[in-house]
Amino acid sequence: MIVVADDDRGVRETCAKILEAAGHTVRQAENGAQAIEICRRHPVSVAFLDVMMPDTDGFETLLALKRECPNTKVVVMTGANTASYDYLRMARGLGADLTIAKPFRFQELLSAIPGAAA
């Protein structure tokens, strides 16, 4: 199972559709707290996290998933501007397995999944 956590409904649903079309089971979360809860209840192979989300942001979610769901690969994504690149660098420092700047190509999303062809 894959989790896509983003407070932007359009981004979240588009990512889910791409991943589902590639044959993956996807659960959507509007914020980090929902993503953490999904990962606690189900084995999740990959969690895609937006940095800026209400309640529990992407950094807090990243740390919680690394602690509570260590087998989950965490991919952090955020908008493509100067501050966003700093956020992605911070996410890597906190243990993100991969970071992606928005807007991204469909193939970047798919290649973040273990076992997927690059």
N, C-alpha and C positions, 0 to 999 in steps of 0.2 A: 504494500500500500504506500501511496505517496500523499503527503500533505502539502497543500498550497495555502500559505497564510499571507493575506494582503488585505488591507482595509479598503482598497480600491476594487469594487465589485467587478468592473470590466476587466482589469488585469487578472484577478483571481479566476474568473470564469473562462477567460481566454486560455490561460495556462492549463486549467483543468481540461478543457476541450482538446487541446493539443496532446496532452499526456494520455487522455482516454482514447483518442484516435490511434495512438501508438500501442494501445492494448493494456494500459496500466489502470489500476483501480486508484481513484483519487478521492480524497476527502478535502473539503474546503473549510478554511477558518478565517473569520473576520479580524481576528487579533491573535496575539501570542498566547494568551491564556487558553483560548480554544484549541490552538495547535498543541500545546502541552498536554491538555486533557485527552486529545485524540491519541497522542503518542503513548500516554500512560495506559490507555485501554486497548490499543491495537499494536501489533508489530508494524512499524513504519520503516521502510528502507531509506526513503529520502524525504526531507522536509525543506521546502522552499519558503524562505522567510523574507518579507519586506522589512526594511529597517524601521521606518516610521509608521507605527501602528498605535492605536489607542490602547489604554489599559496596560498591556505588557508589550513593550517594543521588541524589535528584532534582536537587539543585543541581550536583553533579559531572557528572551525565549531561547536564544542560542545557548547561553550558559546553562539554563535549566535542562535543555535537551541533552547537552553533553554530559551533564551530571546524572540525569534520570534515565536517559535512553541512549547509552553510549554506542549502540550499534546502528543508530540512525545517522545517515550522512546528512549534514546540514549545509544547505546552499543559501547564501544571503544575497539578496538583490535589492537594488535601489536605483533611483533616477540618475541620469548621466549629467551631473554638473560638478563643479570643483569640490564642493562640500561632500557630495556623494562619494567621490573617489576616496576622500578621507574616511568616510564611514565604512567603505569596503575594506580599506587597509586595517581599520580598527577591528572589523569582523574577523579578518584573517588572524589578527593577533589574539583574538579571543577564542580561536579554535574552529572557525568555519572551514569546512572541507573545500569549499569553492565559493567564489563571489562572481556575480553577474551584474553588469550595469544595464539599466533600462534606457532606452528600448533595446531589446535583445532579439536576435533571430531565433526562430523556432528550433533550429538545430542546436543552438547553445543550450536551450532548455533540455532537449532530449539527450544531449551528450553528457549532461550532468548526472545521469542515472547510471549506476554501476551496471556494467555489462552491455550498455548501449554502444552502438557503433558511433564513432566520432565523425 
